[in-house]
Amino acid sequence: MDHMQDRINSRSLRAVVIGLGYVGLPMAVEMAQAGYRVHGIDIDAFKVARLRAGDSYVIGIEDEIIQSLTQAGLFTAGTDYSAVTQADVIVICVPTPLTADHQPDISYIAAAVDGMTPYLKEGSLVILESTTYPGTTEEHVKQPLEAATGWRTGEQLYVCYSPERVDPGSVNYGVKNTPKIIGGSTPACLSYGKEFYGSFLNEIVPVSSTTVAETAKLFENTFRSVNIALVNELTPACEQMGVNIWEVLNAAATKPFGYMPFYPGPGIGGHCIPIDPIYLSWAANRQGSDLQFITLADATNRQMPERVVQRAAALLEQAGTRVQGARVVLAGMAYKKDIDDLRESPALDVFRLLSAAGAEVVFTDPMVPVFRKDDGSVLQSQPAVPGLWTWADLVIITTDHSGFNYQEMADHAKLIFDTRNATAGCHGGHIVVLGQPHRPEETSVQSVRVMNEVPETEDEQKEHVLPYTAEVQGGVKEEPAHLQEKSGDTHGES
């Protein structure tokens, strides 16, 4: 262990990061900036080629950073696991999605372990960062590595779990200044992991086992899921009671103890909040426990896009326009403000539901130039200019990007349904905000069900022609991550 400490102090340890997404790439960069020689592995050859060209695809990691670290010999990238032969530390940052039947999918973890095993050298430290269910590190990292090598963990092999805590787009917290939880398979493993991460991160939070660390990560985001669901459930009740939920929440947020604010919206998105609670619930069910809060919260949050579309249909009908054939603009497709990530975005569900109801739906998003629809076709973002707002029968603000000019939108749109309270500072305009009291004239159309619309004949349908070409405004550096095949990529806000 003293020898290891000397190598940490001298930065002579070599590291490999498997999975170069929104978690893996920032971690690799942080290690390299601390003076370690880091090699990144990703099965996506397109990502690797971009990094080798000095081109970053992760918000917050500038091209110049990749270029300078590459020129200094501190960062390289490739698709071949053989690079593990040179590594003292291997950090796994791969996706852990849900299967089609809502079960944990740890196939990327298994693939990473299988890929690196033939090249692992004695004395290596393996750290899993991917969010996963309690027991994964012991069952699917430690045990397979021991079986394949014959080594004993804590002697010839060191294994830790340290959950990623990434808040995409955050200007306040990054890899370095976010406290880092870590658990080891043995005390020696924990000691090694603490020393390594402590050499370049501000604060290390050791826990007694890998399983505790895995559970802590899941609980962090389950806490958020449950509280967001509580607010989402309260939102329509406040509308009916004549209470502005945004005023309620802002007032409650002034309490300096025992409270933290959560806000309503069109649904939940990203990797963490829609998925992590299911991992925890699945793990509990495996042991015979039923976590009812998680099930209820998941159902409540996932029905928000349908609620939004039902309210949009009611607003259109009250304005004298049927959903079928209505021109609708979704302002924002990303799941979160000022990022480019579409994974699990509620705007996708809003788009699907409105399209299924016969609406003519387009979108505008300063961060997302294109996205692929369910039928495989690609839809391109329309420029957010007055002509787009006047073209629409309804504009739905689904993501509150800073890049939108909300006053200009209010000045030109016939009708706005704001699901994020993004128009709070605007004056004038025809704006309905999610969570604000219904207007009296809305009450007669609250029972509208958009999925049960009677189809119009072709003669009855409107012929809509977009006033814009399909060219992407401002140019695009790459096909966005959400159009690429999923590879060694995991990220989420935590």
C-alpha positions, 0 to 999 in steps of 0.5 A: 500500500505504501508503494501505491501511495508513492505512485499516487503522489508521483502521478505514475499510476495509469488509469483507464475509463470505460465509457466516455459519456457524460460521466466517463469523459468528465471523470477522465478529464479530471484525472488527466488534469490532475496529472494522471495518464488516462486512456478512455475506452468506448465501443462507439468508434464515432465518439473515439474519432471525435476525441482523437480529433480534439472535438468534445461532445459533452457540455462543460468539456471544451474542445481546447481541454481535450486538445491540450490534454492530448498534446500533453500525452495525458489523455488518449482514447480508443475502442480496444480493451487491450489498453487495460494491460497498462492500467493500474486503475480501471473506472467503469462508467457505462449505461444501466438502462431499463429493459423493455419490461422495466427490469434493470439492464446491467448488460453494459457492466457485464460487457465491460467486465468481460472485455477487460478481464483478459488484460487485467494486471495483478494489483489493479483497482477496479471502480464501478461508477454506473448507477445500479442495484445493491449487490451488483459490484459484489455479484457482477464485478468482484466475483467474475474477476476473482473467478477468472483470475484466481486472485483474492480481492483485497490482496491481488485485486481491489474493487470499489463502488463509487456512484456518479453524481453528475448534474448536466449543465450545472455551473456550480458543481462538477466532478472535482467539488461534488462529494464522492461516496465510495465503498470497498469490497474490503477495507484494503479496497476502500483504502486504495479507492479513498487514496486515489480519488482523494488525490484529485477530488475535494471531498471523499465520503467513505461508507462501509460497503459497496452495497451501502454506496449503491443504495445511497445513490439510488435513494438520492434520486428516489427521494427526488422522484417521490417529492416531484411526484407529490408536487405533480399530484398536487398541481391539478388539485391546486388548479381546481381549488383556484390556488397558484401552485408556483406561489405556494411553492415559492412561499414554502421555499422561504422556510430555512429548515426542514424543507427543500423545493421541488417543482411541477412540469410535464414529466420526468427525464434524464437517466436518474429520476425515471430509472434509479427508483425502479432499480431500488424497487426491483432490488427490494422486491427481490428480497420480498419487500414492496416499496409502494411509494416508489411505484406510486411516484413512478406512475404519477410522474409518468402520467404527466405528459398525458395530463399536459396533452389533455389540458392542451386539447382542452385549451385548443377546444376552448379557443375553437380549434380541434386537436386533430389538425391543430398546429402545435409547437413544442418549445424545448425537447431536452429533458432539462433546461440548457442541456442537449439530452433527450433521454426519457424526456417528457417532451417526447411523450407529449410529441407522440401523444399530440401526433397520435391525436392528429395534431401537426407538431413541430419543435424548436430547441436551441440545444437539440437541432434534430431528433429521431421519431419512432418511425425512424424519420428525423425531425429538425428544430424550427428557428424560434422566431416570431413567424413560428409563434404566429403560425401555431395554434398553440405553443407548449413550453416543455423545456425552459431553456434560457435561449428562448425569448419568452416575451417575444413568444408572448407577443406573437403566439395565439396561445401559450401553455407554459408547463415550466412557469418560464413566462413568469416575467412576461407581460401580455399575451395569451398564456396559461401556466401549469399549476395556475387556477383554471379560467372559468371558460375552461371548465366546460372542456376539462373532460376532453380525451385527446386519444378518443378524437373522431377522425376527420375526413381528408376534406375536413383536415387543414392543409398546413405548410411550415413557413420555414425550410428544414435547414438546421439553424447555426450548423451542427457539429455532430449527429447528437448523442440521442441519434447515436447508437447507445454505447459506453455512455451514462449520465444523469443529474443526481 
